[in-house]
Amino acid sequence: MIILAATPIGNLGDASPRLREALESAAVIAAEDTRTTQRLLAALAILNRPQLLPLHDHNEKRRAPELIRLAADRDVLVLSDAGMPTVSDPGYGVVAAAADAGVPVTVIPGPSAVLAALAVSGLPTDRFTFEGFVPRKAGERAAALGALTREARTMVFFESPARTPECLAAMAEAFGAERRIAVCRELTKLHEEVFRGTVADAQEWAQRGIRGEVCIVVAGAESTEVAFPDALAQVGELVATGTRLKDAAREVAEATGHSSRELYQGALASRG
């Protein structure tokens, strides 16, 4: 069996009893960084010395078949450096390979920087989207954020502290300087801090310098009233650019509040 286990994102007190039990009994651990795992075992006073296999972005495709073979008759614990494996961390390829091979996969839930940042942001939590790390290159970053200008759901991003100021500048360009935002750093750690305000406010705040792990939570675009014929026209425009009708209807529905089913059926009817 493959066991995905969430590890503390800062505070060791967040290590669950199930995680401790799994670490104490594991024979094989696939870890993003084996040195980090060794430090975790020591910090939690775990005496078990399992076989540690590195599993990271550069070797996951090659290592996945080996882990699946091992998991066919024993448990293989999969860890990232912090938080939940597969969420902007290695593990997805292993889970996909396990599913294809019919090898069971289970999870030991626990700390998640995404959910922690969303929860403390003060922004709507009923619907949200996780966008992972913001692209490093300016052009790719502008394109990625530009594609989200009409996203109505709250958005959660990962960013490095060094690139946070330029990321905020790009967000001001894409979303507007008055869009509400929360910049969360060092969550669950001694120097945890959450800045809440507008993007412009966050830019000024960031000028002092930022250290530590960073999550940025951005409010979704305010919904605007779009007449059904106009929304239907938007679907047609997306389809004309190569988007599948079903996907186009869903995208426009999320942006306008209209029913994706009605938009889909309306688009079909308009084709004659």
C-alpha positions in Angstrom: 0.0 0.0 0.0 1.1 3.6 -0.7 0.5 5.8 2.3 0.6 9.6 1.8 1.4 11.3 5.1 1.1 15.0 5.8 4.0 16.4 8.0 4.2 19.6 10.0 4.7 22.8 8.1 6.5 24.4 11.0 5.2 23.5 14.4 6.2 19.9 15.4 3.2 19.8 17.7 1.1 19.4 14.6 2.5 15.9 14.0 -0.6 13.7 14.5 -0.6 10.4 16.5 -1.2 8.6 13.2 1.8 10.2 11.6 4.0 9.2 14.6 2.7 5.7 14.5 3.4 5.4 10.8 6.9 6.7 11.2 7.6 4.3 14.1 6.5 1.3 12.1 7.5 2.2 8.5 9.9 -0.1 6.7 10.2 2.1 3.6 9.8 5.8 3.4 9.9 7.7 0.1 10.9 11.2 1.0 11.3 14.5 -0.9 14.6 15.1 1.0 15.9 12.2 3.1 17.9 14.6 5.2 14.7 16.5 6.2 13.0 13.2 7.1 16.0 12.2 9.2 15.7 15.5 11.1 12.0 14.9 11.5 12.5 11.5 13.0 15.1 12.8 15.4 12.9 15.8 16.4 10.0 13.5 17.1 12.2 11.0 19.0 11.3 8.2 16.6 13.8 5.4 17.0 12.8 3.5 13.9 15.4 3.5 11.1 13.4 2.7 7.9 14.9 2.5 4.4 14.8 6.0 3.0 14.4 6.5 -0.7 14.6 10.0 -2.3 11.5 11.0 -4.2 11.7 14.4 -5.9 10.7 16.1 -9.1 13.8 14.9 -10.9 13.5 11.2 -10.2 9.8 10.6 -9.5 9.0 9.2 -13.0 11.9 6.8 -12.8 11.4 5.8 -9.1 7.6 5.3 -9.2 7.7 1.8 -10.7 10.2 0.7 -7.9 7.9 2.1 -5.2 4.9 0.4 -6.8 6.7 -3.0 -6.7 7.6 -2.5 -3.1 4.0 -1.4 -2.2 2.6 -4.6 -3.7 3.4 -6.5 -0.6 4.3 -3.9 2.1 3.5 -0.3 3.1 5.5 2.5 1.5 5.2 5.8 3.4 5.4 8.9 1.1 6.5 12.2 2.6 7.2 15.7 1.3 9.4 18.1 3.3 6.3 19.8 4.8 2.6 19.5 4.4 0.7 17.0 2.1 2.6 15.1 -0.6 1.4 15.7 -4.2 0.3 19.3 -3.4 3.0 21.2 -5.3 5.3 18.5 -4.1 6.3 15.0 -5.3 3.8 12.1 -5.1 1.3 12.6 -7.8 3.2 10.4 -10.2 3.4 7.6 -7.6 -0.3 7.8 -6.9 -1.2 7.7 -10.6 1.1 4.7 -11.1 -0.4 2.9 -8.1 -3.9 3.5 -9.4 -3.0 2.1 -12.8 -1.3 -1.0 -11.1 -4.2 -1.6 -8.7 -2.1 -0.9 -5.7 -4.1 0.6 -2.8 -3.4 4.2 -1.8 -4.5 5.8 1.5 -3.7 9.1 3.3 -2.8 10.3 6.7 -4.2 13.8 6.6 -2.7 16.7 8.5 -1.1 20.1 8.1 -1.6 22.0 4.8 -0.2 25.4 4.0 -2.9 25.9 1.4 -5.8 25.4 3.9 -4.0 27.1 6.7 -3.5 30.3 4.7 -7.1 30.2 3.3 -8.5 29.8 6.8 -6.6 32.8 8.3 -6.9 35.1 5.3 -10.2 36.6 6.2 -11.3 36.1 2.6 -14.2 33.9 1.4 -13.6 30.2 1.9 -16.7 28.7 0.4 -15.1 28.4 -3.0 -11.4 28.6 -3.7 -8.8 27.5 -6.2 -5.1 26.6 -5.5 -2.8 27.9 -8.2 0.5 26.5 -6.9 3.8 28.4 -7.3 3.6 31.6 -9.3 5.8 31.3 -12.5 9.3 32.8 -12.0 9.7 34.5 -15.4 8.0 37.8 -15.8 6.2 37.0 -19.1 4.9 33.7 -17.9 3.9 35.2 -14.5 1.9 38.0 -16.3 0.2 35.4 -18.6 -0.7 33.1 -15.7 -2.2 35.9 -13.6 -3.8 37.5 -16.6 -5.7 34.3 -17.2 -7.2 34.6 -13.7 -8.5 38.2 -13.8 -12.1 37.0 -14.0 -11.7 34.1 -11.5 -14.5 34.6 -9.0 -13.2 32.1 -6.4 -10.6 33.0 -3.8 -7.1 32.1 -5.1 -4.2 30.6 -3.1 -0.6 30.9 -4.4 2.8 29.8 -3.2 5.7 32.2 -3.6 9.3 32.5 -2.5 10.0 35.4 -0.1 12.6 36.9 -2.5 10.1 37.1 -5.4 7.1 38.2 -3.3 7.5 42.0 -4.1 7.6 41.4 -7.8 4.8 39.0 -7.6 2.7 41.6 -5.8 3.5 44.1 -8.5 2.3 41.6 -11.2 -0.9 41.0 -9.2 -1.5 44.7 -9.0 -1.2 44.8 -12.8 -3.5 41.8 -13.3 -6.1 42.2 -10.6 -5.9 45.9 -9.8 -4.3 47.6 -6.8 -7.5 47.6 -4.8 -8.1 43.8 -4.9 -8.2 42.3 -1.3 -5.3 40.1 -0.4 -3.6 38.3 2.5 0.1 37.5 2.5 0.8 34.7 5.0 4.3 33.9 6.1 5.8 31.4 8.5 2.5 29.8 9.3 2.5 27.8 12.5 6.0 29.0 13.3 7.3 31.3 16.0 7.3 34.4 13.7 4.0 33.7 12.0 2.5 36.8 10.3 -0.6 37.5 8.2 -0.9 40.8 6.4 -4.4 41.7 5.2 -5.3 44.6 3.0 -5.3 45.6 -0.6 -2.6 44.6 -3.1 -1.3 48.2 -3.0 -1.1 47.9 0.8 0.7 44.6 0.5 3.2 46.1 -1.9 4.1 48.9 0.6 4.3 46.3 3.5 6.6 44.1 1.5 9.2 46.9 1.0 10.5 46.2 4.4 11.7 42.7 3.2 10.1 39.3 3.6 11.5 36.2 5.1 10.2 32.6 5.5 7.7 30.5 3.6 5.0 32.6 1.9 1.4 31.9 0.8 -0.6 34.6 -0.9 -4.4 34.5 -0.8 -6.2 36.8 -3.3 -10.0 37.6 -3.3 -11.8 36.5 -6.4 -13.2 39.0 -8.9 -16.5 40.6 -8.0 -19.3 39.1 -9.9 -20.8 41.3 -12.6 -24.3 40.9 -14.1 -23.9 39.4 -17.5 -27.0 38.9 -19.6 -27.5 35.3 -20.8 -27.1 36.1 -24.5 -23.8 37.9 -23.7 -22.7 34.9 -21.7 -23.7 32.6 -24.5 -21.6 34.8 -26.9 -18.6 34.3 -24.6 -19.0 30.6 -24.9 -19.0 30.9 -28.6 -15.9 32.9 -28.6 -14.1 30.4 -26.4 -15.2 27.5 -28.7 -14.0 29.4 -31.7 -10.5 29.5 -30.2 -10.4 25.7 -29.8 -11.9 25.2 -26.3 -14.3 22.3 -25.9 -17.9 23.3 -25.6 -18.3 21.6 -22.3 -15.2 23.4 -20.9 -16.2 26.7 -22.3 -19.7 26.5 -20.8 -18.2 25.6 -17.4 -15.7 28.5 -17.6 -18.2 31.1 -18.5 -20.7 29.8 -15.9 -18.1 30.2 -13.2 -17.3 33.8 -14.3 -21.0 34.9 -14.8 -23.0 32.9 -12.4 -25.2 31.4 -15.2 -25.9 27.6 -15.3 -23.2 25.7 -17.2 -25.9 23.2 -18.3 -28.1 26.0 -19.8 -25.1 27.6 -21.5 -24.1 24.3 -23.0 -27.6 23.5 -24.2 -28.0 27.1 -25.5 -24.8 26.8 -27.5 -25.9 23.5 -28.9 -29.2 25.0 -30.0 -27.5 27.9 -31.6 -25.6 25.6 -33.9 -28.9 24.6 -35.5 
